[in-house]
Amino acid sequence: MGFGVSGSTAVIFLGVLVATGTLYTATSNASENVLEAQDADAERALERTNTDITVTNATYDTGNESLTVNLTNVGSETLSVSETTLLVDNTYVDVPAANATVDGDAGTDLWYAGENLSLVVGVDPTPERVKVITGSGVAATEAVS
């Protein structure tokens, strides 16, 4: 065997080593990304399981043309007021931060378990139903009285 055979064998071996190293890195990164996504999905599912809200009442004041929706966080998850969405008769309604109070405090964005959230918005004409959706997608619907 001459130098040509030994040299070509070394080049082929080096190529296989580089290819294997690249393949391992790509496979490892992909596997890690899949595991992180599965963990995040499981965490979101647990958050949805621990989230529950109840519409205490939804009252329309015809004199002011204002709708007041009172809710209670009956789950164990702390919710964000800014991530809470209000639909009135299947139409999105923007709730100003000053009109969203947690147990009378308009300066907080945290809605802890057992606390009450009050949303006040101006709507016209008289609405029939409201739906409130949390940031994790848990919803509650109530007829307006």
C-alpha positions in Angstrom: 0.0 0.0 0.0 1.3 3.3 -1.0 0.9 6.8 0.4 -2.2 7.4 -1.9 -4.3 4.7 -0.3 -3.4 5.8 3.2 -4.0 9.5 2.4 -7.3 8.9 0.7 -8.4 6.7 3.7 -7.5 9.5 6.1 -9.5 12.1 4.0 -12.6 9.8 3.9 -12.3 9.2 7.6 -12.0 12.9 8.3 -15.1 13.6 6.1 -17.2 11.0 7.9 -16.1 12.5 11.2 -17.1 16.1 10.2 -20.4 14.9 8.7 -21.2 12.9 11.9 -20.4 15.9 14.1 -22.7 18.2 12.0 -25.5 15.6 12.0 -25.3 15.2 15.8 -25.4 18.9 16.4 -28.5 19.4 14.1 -30.3 16.4 15.6 -29.5 17.5 19.2 -30.8 21.1 18.6 -34.0 19.9 16.9 -34.6 17.4 19.7 -34.1 20.1 22.3 -36.5 22.5 20.6 -39.2 19.8 20.5 -38.8 19.0 24.2 -39.0 22.7 25.1 -42.2 23.1 23.0 -43.7 20.1 24.7 -42.9 21.5 28.1 -44.4 24.9 27.2 -47.5 23.2 25.9 -47.9 21.2 29.1 -47.4 24.3 31.1 -50.2 26.1 29.2 -52.5 23.1 29.6 -51.9 23.2 33.3 -52.6 26.9 33.4 -55.9 26.4 31.5 -56.9 23.6 33.9 -56.3 25.8 36.9 -58.1 28.8 35.5 -61.8 29.4 36.1 -63.9 32.6 36.1 -67.5 33.3 36.9 -69.6 36.2 35.7 -71.3 37.4 39.0 -73.5 39.8 37.1 -73.8 41.9 34.0 -75.9 45.0 34.4 -76.8 47.6 31.8 -77.6 51.2 33.0 -79.9 52.7 30.4 -79.5 56.2 31.9 -75.7 56.2 31.4 -75.6 53.7 28.5 -73.0 51.8 30.5 -72.5 48.2 31.0 -71.0 46.8 34.2 -69.7 43.3 34.2 -68.6 41.8 37.6 -66.4 38.7 37.6 -64.8 36.4 40.2 -61.6 34.5 39.7 -62.7 31.1 41.1 -59.6 29.2 39.8 -56.2 28.9 41.5 -54.3 30.8 38.7 -53.4 34.5 38.9 -54.8 36.2 35.9 -53.8 39.4 34.1 -56.4 42.1 33.7 -54.8 43.5 30.5 -55.1 40.0 28.9 -58.8 39.7 29.7 -61.1 40.3 26.7 -64.7 41.4 26.8 -67.2 40.6 24.0 -70.6 42.3 24.1 -73.1 40.6 21.7 -70.1 38.9 20.0 -68.3 42.2 19.4 -65.0 43.0 20.9 -65.1 46.0 23.3 -62.0 47.8 24.4 -62.0 48.3 28.2 -59.9 51.3 29.3 -57.5 50.4 32.1 -59.2 53.0 34.4 -62.5 51.1 33.9 -61.1 47.8 35.0 -60.9 47.4 38.8 -59.8 44.5 40.9 -61.6 44.8 44.3 -61.8 48.5 43.7 -58.2 49.0 42.7 -57.7 50.3 39.1 -53.9 50.4 39.5 -53.3 46.7 39.4 -53.0 44.3 36.5 -53.1 41.2 38.7 -56.3 39.4 39.4 -55.6 36.8 42.1 -57.8 33.8 43.0 -60.9 34.8 44.9 -60.7 38.4 43.8 -63.4 40.3 41.9 -62.9 42.1 38.6 -65.3 44.9 37.5 -65.4 46.1 33.9 -67.4 49.2 33.0 -67.9 50.2 29.3 -70.2 52.4 27.4 -72.4 50.5 24.9 -75.4 51.3 22.9 -78.0 49.8 22.2 -78.9 47.6 25.2 -76.8 44.4 25.0 -78.1 40.9 25.5 -75.0 38.8 26.3 -71.5 39.3 27.4 -68.5 36.9 27.2 -65.3 37.3 29.1 -62.1 35.5 27.9 -58.9 35.2 30.0 -55.4 35.2 28.5 -55.3 31.4 28.6 -58.6 31.1 26.6 -60.9 30.2 29.5 -64.3 32.0 29.0 -67.5 32.7 30.8 -70.8 33.9 29.3 -73.8 35.6 30.9 -77.0 37.3 29.9 -77.2 41.0 30.6 -79.9 42.1 33.0 
